[in-house]
Amino acid sequence: VFLFFFLEMAANNLETIWSQLDQQEHSMKIEQKYLKEIWLKVCEQHKKNEKDREELESEKAKAGLVFVDPSTLITLNVGGQNFETTAGVLCRDKYSVLAGICRGSGSVLDSRLECDENEETEGTFFIDRDWWIFRHILQFLRSDIIPDDPLLVEEMYQEATFYRLKLLRHAIEKLPSAFFNQRLAVGTEPR
């Protein structure tokens, strides 16, 4: 009798376990179908994004936003001081004046830009601005470092406006510098 009772309980347990496994299998099939639908949507979106990216690249090319290889060396003469850097650094803010210097393809700069034709400085772009400030701008483009001196930061902000460096302007505007932020709050933006 005890053995019969034990076998009956084991059979009931097996039935319960079997029923639970059936429910789990059914749930997994539903989830599998759902994941398959999601995967197909992801693949479709990926194809659409690829097509959109190609269209954007084409539009950028039409607008003249094609730049030389990022490793191409660029020499700038800023206020009489020469700076050597790469196109990748100057193109961090793609809509800036500095990025505009790097237009071209491969390692060939766009022929619309005029370089210095003096034999000693051939291939150098002259910019009539303060080199002392420019060195800090170049440092920012290389490493996102902004000096602690509030007057220097204000001058950098002015130069960022000239060079159309939105990236630098936004970085300066986010600084917790009381001096600079007070001037912005009062509406006396540095000129």
Residue pairs with C-beta under 8 A, 6 or more apart in sequence:
60 66
64 103
64 110
65 94
65 103
66 103
66 104
66 105
67 87
67 91
67 94
67 99
67 102
67 103
67 104
68 87
68 102
68 103
68 104
68 105
68 106
68 107
68 108
68 109
69 87
69 106
69 107
70 86
70 87
70 88
70 91
71 86
71 87
71 88
72 86
72 87
72 102
72 107
72 109
73 84
73 85
73 86
74 84
74 85
74 86
74 87
74 90
74 101
74 102
74 125
75 82
75 83
75 84
75 121
75 123
75 124
75 125
76 82
76 83
76 84
76 85
76 101
76 124
76 125
76 126
76 127
76 134
77 83
77 116
77 121
77 124
77 125
77 126
77 127
78 127
78 129
78 130
78 131
78 134
79 127
79 128
79 129
79 130
79 131
79 132
79 134
80 131
81 131
81 134
81 135
82 121
82 124
83 131
83 134
83 135
83 138
85 138
85 141
85 142
87 102
89 138
89 141
89 142
90 96
90 98
90 99
90 101
90 102
90 141
91 98
91 99
91 102
92 99
92 141
92 167
93 99
93 141
93 164
93 165
93 166
93 167
93 168
95 164
95 166
96 163
96 164
96 165
96 166
96 167
97 162
97 163
97 164
98 141
98 163
98 165
100 113
101 109
101 113
101 125
102 109
103 109
103 110
103 112
103 113
104 110
109 115
113 125
115 122
115 123
115 124
115 125
116 122
116 123
116 124
116 125
116 126
127 134
129 159
129 162
130 155
130 159
133 152
133 155
133 156
133 159
134 159
136 146
136 147
136 152
136 156
137 156
137 159
137 160
137 163
137 165
137 168
139 145
140 146
140 156
140 168
140 171
141 165
141 168
144 171
146 153
146 156
146 171
146 172
146 175
147 153
147 156
150 177
150 179
150 180
153 172
153 175
153 177
153 180
154 179
154 180
154 183
154 190
155 190
156 168
156 172
157 168
157 169
157 172
157 180
157 190
158 190
158 191
159 165
160 166
160 168
160 169
160 172
161 169
172 180
173 184
175 181
180 190
183 189
183 190
